[in-house]
Amino acid sequence: MARNYQKEYRNYDSKPKRVKARVARNKARRIMKRAGMAKVGDGKDVHHKDNNTRNNSRSNLSMRSRKSNRSYARTKTGKMKK
């Protein structure tokens, strides 16, 4: 069975909560690009030091490889699982 991306977007990705989260992620990436820390296609992720993706202050952001940024499981609140 083929994946129905239109239905998936309609039912999940278009919800206000998901849109707000996506906007926050994109904003963090833009901040790092302006600071000269990120480039298109560099294969790196923006890391939020306090694990709060809505906190896009420059002091809370750093660049990490995809592997290191996605290397641990997170709880609902964004903390590292023990």
C-alpha positions in Angstrom: 0.0 0.0 0.0 1.4 3.4 -1.0 1.8 6.2 1.5 -0.8 8.9 1.1 1.2 12.1 1.8 -1.7 14.4 1.1 -3.9 12.7 3.7 -1.0 12.6 6.2 -0.4 16.4 5.8 -4.2 17.1 6.1 -4.5 15.0 9.2 -1.3 15.8 11.0 1.2 18.2 9.6 -1.3 21.0 8.9 -2.5 21.2 12.6 -1.6 24.5 14.3 0.6 22.8 16.9 2.8 21.1 14.2 2.9 24.2 12.0 4.2 26.2 15.1 6.8 23.6 15.8 8.0 23.6 12.2 8.2 27.4 12.1 10.3 27.3 15.3 12.7 24.7 13.8 13.1 26.7 10.6 13.6 29.9 12.5 16.5 28.3 14.5 18.1 27.2 11.2 17.8 30.8 9.8 19.4 32.3 12.9 22.4 29.9 12.5 22.7 30.7 8.8 22.8 34.4 9.5 25.5 33.8 12.2 27.5 31.9 9.5 27.3 28.7 11.5 25.1 26.8 9.0 25.1 26.3 5.3 22.7 24.7 2.9 23.5 21.0 2.6 26.1 20.9 5.4 24.5 17.7 6.9 24.3 19.3 10.4 21.4 19.9 12.7 20.7 22.9 15.0 21.1 21.7 18.6 19.0 23.4 21.3 21.2 23.2 24.4 18.2 23.2 26.8 16.2 20.8 24.6 13.5 23.4 24.3 12.9 23.8 20.6 10.9 27.0 21.1 13.9 28.7 22.8 15.7 30.1 19.8 18.0 32.5 21.6 21.5 32.5 20.0 23.1 31.4 23.3 20.9 28.3 23.3 21.8 27.2 19.8 24.8 25.3 18.4 25.5 23.1 15.4 26.0 19.3 15.7 26.2 16.4 13.3 22.9 14.7 12.6 24.1 11.6 14.4 25.1 13.3 17.6 22.0 15.5 17.7 19.6 12.6 17.3 21.5 10.1 19.4 19.4 9.9 22.5 15.8 9.2 23.2 13.8 12.1 24.5 10.9 12.2 26.9 7.7 14.2 26.3 9.3 17.2 27.9 12.5 16.9 25.8 14.7 15.6 28.5 17.0 12.7 28.0 15.5 9.4 29.0 17.2 7.6 31.8 
